[in-house]
Amino acid sequence: MLLVALSAAVAAASPIPEDVTPWVHAQLALGRVRAVVVGVREGDVSTFQAYGWRDAAGTEPVEVTDVFELGSITKTFTAALFADAILRGEVRPDTRLSEALGPEVVLRSDPTLAALATHHSGFGRMPCHTPPHAPGTHAFAGWTQADLRRDLATCPVGEGGAYAYSNLGFAALGLALATRTGAPWASLLEARLLTPMGLTGRIAADGFAPDRMVAGWDGHQTSAPWQFDAMSPAGGLRSDAAALLEWGALHQPDAVGPWSEITALATAEHADLTATSVSTGYAWFRYAEPAREGFAEGPGVVGHGGSTGYFQAQLLLDPTRVAVVLVAGTDADDLGFHLMRPDRAPLPPLPQKVPLSPEALAPYTGVWQVGNDAVMRVWSEDGHLMARVRGQREEPLWPMAPDVFGWAAVDARVMFRRAEDGRFREGLLVQGASVPIMRLEGPGAVVAPRGGR
């Protein structure tokens, strides 16, 4: 039975839309998520809802006080440390990485700290060297500052000045701030942000009681918390929903108080992403809301998401509202934007666990070419389709619309196209981008594959 835990009786005028609960229930039924906590703050009032299970066995209902990994939302804390260091006169936006780290550190590229904070450094998304790690553990457990320095000296570097999201860049920014101030990143975070803001013990890289930590989930298996070591400034923090809502409220445009200068500097527009309606602050993304059919121009949304493989999170805010989504599983982004803009950002359709007869499923079965270099086998089993892309595990597919089926555990779908003779010979596989598929074997036709099999 699906479990729902409420932090308190939710008032009729709750800012959490009514369609959130059935949508999350469907996610739980599909196995895409294992635990979800959502929170919305308007003024000084916060409302929470929790769904699913805290533990790997699925016997303990998750509570709104439970702790999830934040992933890249951590970057907003590193950005606040950067803004604070600028205001203290310890660094400048145009301080070069080499100036912050000192002459003993060899660098392949020497971006400014502002370029690191806005993802315009040219550094790659991830380090190019990671230590061996056991199955189920994170690649960056044991990845030390010595490893970070080595990668800064040896990893390929792209063209500076162009936007390229970089976890490596934020690890470098954290190291630069630690070196410049003489305090490790975690100590700096505690002393300058968490303790004075009253967030000590509520947001941290570790130290939470085991019974507060939610088991991670990737659609197939649970996971213990990851360790980040030198990558912590890019993704190592954990939090409950209430503490993260408080952090977001400190960054609202009209927030006042001792931290407002820091948070205003961090969220201000520092780089415009050409040809998009998105710009960047220091770590934060700023989403414009231009007028469009049925909607007037909106005030815009500021936010950041995070993912660690077994967790996803989303933190969004505008002048009047803050929304938080913490998920053991997938799909935090859709839910977060829906909490902020229920009408502008409706929840996407999900596959439905509705069994179909073998006869109804048979026309879609067979072997399909995916793009130019992959092959997918589709067959029917227990009232639904099963699919396996070569090199990946087999996955159940459930109906979403006529001739459209969605993967149960991941956000992907396949759209089959019916030819004039009624058979299916081509279609699209959609997972972010759309990739054409063509039947190789099965009820429709047998043809020679493109790009080899």
Residue, then its C-alpha position, 0 to 999 in steps of 0.5 A: m500500500l502506498l504511504v503518505a505522511l503529512s507534516a500537519a493537516v494541510a489546509a484547504a488553501s494549501p500552496i501545494p497543488e492537489d494534483v501533486t499527491p496522485w502524481v507522486h503516487a503514480q511515481l511510487a507505483l512505477g518505481r521511479v521514486r522511493a521517497v519524496v518530500v515537498g515543501v512550499r513557503e509563502g511569507d513565514v508559513s511553510t507547508f510540507q508533504a511526504y510520501g514513500w519510505r525512508d528505509a531500504a526495506g520499505t517499512e518505515p514511512v518517510e517523514v518531512t524531517d528526514v535527510f536527503e542528499l542535495g547534490s549540486i544545490t551544494k553549489t549555492f552554498t559555495a557561491a555564498l562563500f564566494a560572495d562573502a569573500i568578495l564582500r570581505g575583500e579576500v578575493r575579487p570576481d576577477t581574481r585568477l585561480s592561480e592567484a588564489l591557489g598560489p604559485e606551487v599549484v600547476l594549472r592547465s588553465d587559469p580562469t577567474l573565480a567568477a568564471l568558475a562560479t558561473h560555469h564559464s571556466g572551460f573546465g569539463r563537467m567532471p574530473c578526468h581521473t577518479p580512483p577505483h571504487a567498489p560497486g555501490t560507492h561513489a567515484f569521488a569517495g577518496w578523491t582528495q585535494a591532491d587528486l583535484r590539483r592533479d586534475l587542474a594541471t592535466c585535464p583537458v580544458g575547453e574554450g574559456g568564456a563559453y558556458a559549460y556546466s562544471n562540477l570540477g570548476f566548483a571543486a576548484l572554487g571551493l579549494a580556492l576559497a579554502t586556500r585564500t582564507g586559510a580554512p577548509w571548505a567545510s570549516l568555512l561553511e560552518a563558521r561563516l554560514l551555517t552556524p550564524m544562520g542557525l542551520t548547524g546540524r540541519i545542513a551538513a556533509d555528514g554527521f546525521a543520525p542514520d535513522r534520519m537519512v533516507a535510503g537512495w534509489d535509482g529505480h532499481q536499488t537502494s544506496a547508502p549515502w555517497q562521500f564526496d571528499a574534495m568534490s564536496p563544494a560541488g555536491g556534498l551537502r545533505s539537508d531536510a526540507a525545512a532547512l533547505l526552505e529557510w536557505g532559499a528564503l534567505h535568497q528571495p529578492d526582497a529578503v532583509g537581514p544580515w545575509s541579504e548583501i551576500t545572497a543578493l550578490a550570489t543571485a544577481e545576474h552575472a552571465d547571460l546564456t546566449a539565445t536562452s531565457v536563462s542567465t546565471g548568478y554565482a551558481w544560481f540559475r535565473y529563469a525568465e518568464p516572458a509573456r506567452e499565450g494565456f500567460a502574462e509576463g512573470p517575475g522570473v524564478v531563481g533556482h538550482g537542482g541537484s542529483t547524485g545518482y540516487f537522489q534528486a533535489q530542486l530549490l526554486l524561489d521568487p519574490t513571494r514563494v520558495a519551493v523545495v523537492l527532495v527525492a530518492g529517485t528521479d523527476a525533481d525538476d518537473l515537480g519543483f517547477h509545478l510547485m512554483r507555477p502550477d498553471r505555467a508548468p503542468l506535471p508531465p504525463l506518466p506511464q499507467k500500469v494498465p495491463l494489455s493483452p499479448e495481441a495488443l502488444a504484439p505489433y510493437t515487439g521486435v528488434w529496433q535500431v536506435g540512432n546509428d549505433a544501438v539496438m533495442r529489443v522489445w517483447s511482451e511480458d505479463g501484460h506490458l512491454m519489456a525493452r532492453v537497449r544493448g548494453q543496458r538492463e531490461e526495463p518494463l514499459w507501460p502505455m502513456a497514449p496510443d502507440v506511446f509507451g514509457w519506461a517505468a523506472v526512468d524518464a523516457r518513452v518510445m513513440f511508435r509510428r504506424a505506416e499506411d499499411g497499419r504496421f509499425r516500422e519507425g518511431l522515436l525514443v525520447q529521453g531528453a533528446s529525440v532519437p529515431i528508431m527503425r524496425l530491424e526484425g519483427p511483425g513490421a519488416v526485416v531490414a539491414p541495420r544502419g551502423g552495424r549491430 
